[in-house]
C-alpha cells in the first residue's frame, strides 16, 4: 500500500502545483483596492467602505461630487441618518455633457469613506442622493466619489497595469523615475476636485496633416474617450473636416472621432489615438479634455502634496471598447405640428439616411405608415431591424417620400 499512497501523494502535489499557475497571482496588498472597467460605461468602479461597515461600488470621477444611488441609500438608511438635508431639487443637470434634469437630495456632511486601508473623511462636505443606477445605466454602480478637496498629504495611484487604486502617504512615496510629471491647476478650487495639466501633443492624421495640441487639458476619469476637443477650441474645424470620422450616438446627441498618431514630448509614441469632437454647448471649464482611453496608456499618480500629476508609460495598452456606441445617423426634435424636425444629418458616406436624401430641416410625419404621434420607443427600435424604411416628410411645405435601405451589417461600438 505504501508505494500506491506515495504515488498518489506525488500526483496530487503535482496537480496542485500546475493548477496554481493557471490563475495569475494577485498581489495581496491591504493598501490596494482593485477596480473594474465595465465596457458598457467604461468607468473605474471599485469597492469603497462607508462608515466602517458598508461596502459600496463607487465610480471614481475626478470632477464629480459624492453621490449615492437612491435605492442603495434606502437599503442603508443609517448612511444619511446623521446628515442634515439641505434641500431637494429637480432642476439640476448631473453632467456637463447633457442638460437633462434629475431629482436629487443634498445633505450637509458625508459618511466616512475608506479606500483600501486609508480613511477619507471629507469630500466637499456634502452628499447627493439621486437615481444613479438609472441615469448611469449600470445596476452595479452604487455611487460616485472623488479625491477630497482638502487632501494635501497623499498620492493617489491609479494602476492600469494591474487595475488597482492605492492611496500613498506623500512622505513615504517617490514618484517613479520614468514618469512624465506635470504641475496641475484647479480651474475652480471651491468646487469638486478637478485638475488640468498642460501637455505638448503632436498629432498626425491619416491624410498626413499634422498639428500640435499644446493646451491645458481637464482630466476626467469618468469620461471614456481619449482626447476631446470641445466647442470653442480653435482646432475644432480642423478635426471635423478630416475624412473618415466616425459618428457615434452619445447622450441623446452625437460625438465624432478620427484616428491619429500622437507623440508626447517628441519620443513617446501613441498610435491609434482618437481625437473626439463635440460641437455642443457644455458646462465644462475647458475646451480640451483627457479621458480614460488616454489615461490607460499610463499608471497615473495624483500628488496632492506637490500639486502635480505623474504619468508612467506602461507597455500594454488595451482600449476599452463599448458595444453600446451605436452609429449616429440623424438627430431630431419634436415640433408643434406632430412631426419630428431633423436637426442634424451625419455627414459621412456610409450614413444611409444621408444617401437616401434626408436633409436637415425636413419634418418627418410618419415612418413605415405610422404617424409620428403614435410612434413609441419600441416601434423605433423595431424599425432598425427592417430592411427598408419609408419616411413621409414635409420639406419646405411639400410632401415627399424617402426610401431608406437599412444597412444591417453596419459596424457598431466605440
N, C-alpha and C positions, 0 to 999 in steps of 0.2 A: 504493500500500500504506500510506503514512503516515497518511492520513485514517482508514483502517479500524483501524489499530493504535491511533490516538488515541482513537477512539470506543470500542473495546473496553476500553482502559485506564480511561476515564471511567466506563463502565458497571460495570466490576469494582470501582472505588473506591466508587461509589455504593452498590452492593450490600453491600460490606463495611461501609460506614458504617451502612446500615439495619440489618443483622444485629447490629451491635454494640449496638444499642439494644433488641434483642429480649430479652436476658437482663440482669436487674438487675446492676449492677456491685457486686461485693462488696469491701468495704474491705480492702486488703492491709496489715493492721497486724500485725506479728510478735508483738505482745503479746496479741492476741485469739485465743481458741480458740472456734470455732463449734460449737454443740451442736444436737442434735435432740430433739424430744419425740414419741416414738412413741405414737400414740393408744391402743394396747393397754395399755401400762403407765403412760403419762403421767409419765415420769421424765426429768430432764435428763441426757442421755448425750453425753459429749464425749471426744475423744481426749486421753489423758494419756501422756506419755513416761516409761517406767520405766527406771532405770539407764542413761539417756542413749541407749538404742538400741531399746527395745521399746515399741511403741505399743499401748496398751490402751484399749478403750472402757469408760469408768468412769462410773457413776451418781454425781452429786453429791448427797449426802444429809447435810444438817445433822442430826445425831443418830446417824449411822452411823459405824462404825469403818472401818478399811481392810480390805476383804475382796477376795480374788481368787478367781475361779472355779477349781474343782479341775482341770477339763480344760485351762483356759488355763495354769495353773501347771505342769501336766505337760508342756505343749508347750515351756515355757521354764523348765527346772529350775534355771537359774542365778539366778532371782529369789529363791529361798529357800536357795540353797546356802550362803550365808554367814550365815544367820539361825539362831538357836537355838530348836529346837522345845521349847516349854514343856510342853504336854500336848495330848492328843487327847480330845475329848469328844463324846458323842452325846445329851446331855441338856439342851441349851440352846436356848431359843426364839430364832429370828432376828429377831423383831419384837415390839413391844409390843402389836400388834393380835391376834396368834394365839398359841396355846400349843403348836403342833406343834414337835416336836424335830427337830434335824438333827445330822448327823455333821460335826464340824469339827476342824481342827487350828489351834493358835495358836502363833505364833512370836514370839520377842522380837526386836525390830528391824523395820525397814521398808526396802523398796527406796527409792532416790532417785526422787522424783516431780518432773516438770516440767510446769507448765501454761503454755502459751504460751512466753514466754522467761523465766519465773520458776521457780527451783528451790525446791521444798518438800521439805525433807529429813527432817521428823519429823512423824508423825501418831500421837500417843499411844504411839509406840514399840512397836507390836505389829501383827502381820499375821495375819488369819484366812483360812483356806482352807476353803471348802465348796462344795457343788454349787449354785452360784448360778444358773446358766442354767436348771436345772430348777425351782428354787424361784421365780425371778422370772418364768419363762415367756417370756423373750425371749432367743433364741440369740445376739443381738448384744452382750449385756452380758458383759463380761469381769471386772467387779468394781465395787466401791463405794469412794468416797473422801470425805473431809470436810476442812474447814479444820483446820489444825493447832492444837491447844490452846495451844501456846506461841508462836503468831504474835501479835506485839504491834506490828507495824510496817506492815502492809499494809491496803489497802482492796480487798475482793473485790466486783467488779461482775458482776451477772447482768443482761444487757441483753435484755429480752424484745421490744424493737422490732426488733432485728436478729439475735436469738438467738446471742449470744456471751457468753463469760465473759472477764474481764480482771482481772488482779491488779495493782493500782497501789501504788506506794510512797506511804505517807501523807504523806511530806514534800514530795511533788511534786503532790499532788492536793487539790482543793477540792470539797466536796460541792455538787452543783447547787443553785442558789438556790430552785428550785421544789419541792424535796424536803420531804416530811414527815420529820422526824428524831426518832427515839425512842431514849432510852438503853436498852441491853439488860442483862439479868441472865442469869447462868448458873445454872440450877437445881442443877446438880451439876458444879462446876469440875474435879472429879477424873475425870470420865468424858469420853466423846467430846464434841466441841464442840457444845453445844446452847444456844440463846438464846431468851429470852422477851422480848416487848415489850408494854407496856400501851397500848391504843388505845381511844378513845371511838367506838363504833359504834352509830348509831341504826338500828333495824330497823322496817320497816313491812310487815306481812303482807298477803296477798291479801284477807283479810276486813276489813282496816282496823286490826287490832290493832297496837299499837306497843310497842316495848321498847328499852331502852338496854343494850347489852353493853359495859360498861366494865370490862374484865378484862385480866389478863396472859395473852397467847397464846404458846404454844410454836410456833416456826416450824419446819416440817418440809418441806424441799424435795423429799422423796421421797414425800410424800402428795399424791394427785391432787386432793383436794376443796378447796372454798373455805374455809368455817369449819366446824369440827367441835365440837359440844357433847357432851362425854362423860359417862358415868355419874358422878354426884357433883355435877354442875353444877346450880345451883338453877333454871335455865331449861329443863331437860330436858323436864319435863312440858308446859310451855307450847308448845314446838315439836312434841312428839309428839302433842298434841291438835289441831294445825292440820289442817284438811281438805285433801284433795288431795295428801298426802305421797306421794312416790314411793319405793317399797321396791325395793332392788337387792341381789342376792346379792353378798356380799363375804367373801372369805377363809373360806369354809365356813359363813358365817352371813349376816347382813344389815346394811344401813345404810339410813337413811331421809333424805330431804331435802325441804325445801319452798323454793319460790322467794320471795324477798323483795326489797324495795327497801332499799338501805343508804345511809347518809350518814356520811361520815367528817369529823369536825371541822366539822360544820354546813354545809359548802359543796361537798365532793367527793361527787358522786352516783355510786352503783353500782347500776344496775338489773340485773335477772336474777342477783342474788347468791343463792347457795344456802347454806342452813344445814343441815348434816348432823347427825344424832343417832345415837349409838351407845350401846346400853343395857348393853353387856357390861363385865365387869371388864377393866381394862387395866393395863399395867405402865409407864404413862407418868407424867411428873411434873407434868402439868397437866390440868385438866378442859376446857380450851379450846385449840384448835389452828388454825393457819393453814397452808393447803396451796397447791399450785401454781396452782389456778384463782382464788385470791385474789391471789397474788403477780404473776400475769401481767398485772395491771392497772397494773403499775409496772415501772420499772427499779429493781433492788434493790442496795443498797450495804451490805456488812458492813464497818464501820470498826473494825478490830481495835485500833488505837492509842487511839481515844477511846471505845471500848465503846458504839457506837451503830449503829443501822440507819437508812439513808435509803431512803424510798420516793418515787420520782419518777413522778408520773402520766404515762401515755402515752395517746395519742389513740385507738388502735385496739385494743380488747381483743377477742380471739378465744378463746372457750372451747375447751379440748382435750376432745373428747368421745370416750369409749371405746365401741366397739361390743361389747366383751366384757361390759359390765354388763347381765346378763340380769335380768329381774324376779324378785323373791323371792316365793314363794308360801307355803311352809311349811318348817320345819326338823324334823329327826328325829334320834333316837339309837337304836342297836341295843339290844334287850332280851335277857334270858336265855331268853325264850320264842320265839325265832326270829320276831321281829316288829320293826317299826320303830315306836318310840314318837314320836308327834307332839309336839314340844316347843314349837312356836310356829306360829301361823297368822297370816299378814299381814292386818291389819285395814284393807283398802281395798276399795272397791266392785267394782273390776274383777278382784279375785282370784277366779278361777273355782273354786278349791278351797274357799274360804270359802263362796261362793254355793251350791256343791253340798252343803255341810253338814259338811265336815271340821272337827273340833274338836281343840283341844289336849287331850292325854291319850288320844286314840284310838291304837290299836295296829293298824298295817297289816300284815296277814299275807300278802296276795297282791295283785298288780297284773295285771289282764287275765289272770287264771288262773295266773300264775307265782308260785310261793311265794317268800317273801322271801329264803330262804337260797340260792336259785339265781338271783336277780336280779343281773346284773352291771352295771357302769357303762354298757356299750354298750346293754344292754337298756333301762336307764332313759332314755338319750338317745333311743332309738327310740320310747319311749312318748310323748315330747314331740312327735313328728311325727304322731301319730294324732289322729283326730277326737274320740274318746271314750276315757276310761279308766274301768275298773271296779275299784274298790278294795274288797277284802274286809277288813273291820276288826272289831276287838273293842272295844266301848265299855262299860265298867263290867261286864264279864263277859258281855255279849250280843254275838252275831254279827250284823253288819249289812253291807249292800252300799251303796256310794255311787257313783253315776254322775257322772263329771266331764266335761262338754263342754269340750274344749280350744279356747281362742281363739288361732288360728294367726296372727291379724293383730295380736296384742299388740305394742305399741311396745317395743323393747329399746334398750339403750345407756344410758350415764350421762355 
